[in-house]
């Protein structure tokens, strides 16, 4: 089982940064192949400033993901690079407000996938992943 805490960010019109936490119970079929679940939650805060328009937008985004995960380790030693792919359900919500007086609330359930690249050093692991969630602009 892996337990992780990391950073998260969004790419889009409004930039947001935050924290991510996950739990990954998994089963190793052999030294190189593992499969399991990834249960993840993220909270992000961000916004944008338009100086010419004198407009400020602030937003908070949260996401919970329940994913099925498969991992392949490229070597069998103590330092092991790996590739992984995940797919499953994402629950997302976004709350925003602007200095123009408008407020937005959006939420939904979506399905997507996430590739991951990383390296495991004994009991420490570092990786990067990107979540592709079609059909949402949150």
Secondary structure, 3 states (H helix, E strand, C coil): CEEEEEEEECCCCCEEEEEEEEEECEEECCCCEEEEEEEEEEEEEEEEEECCCCEEEEEEEEEEEEEEEEEEECCCCCEEEEEEEEEEEEEEEEEEEECCCCEEEEEEEEEEEEEEEEEEECCEEEEEEEEECCCCCC
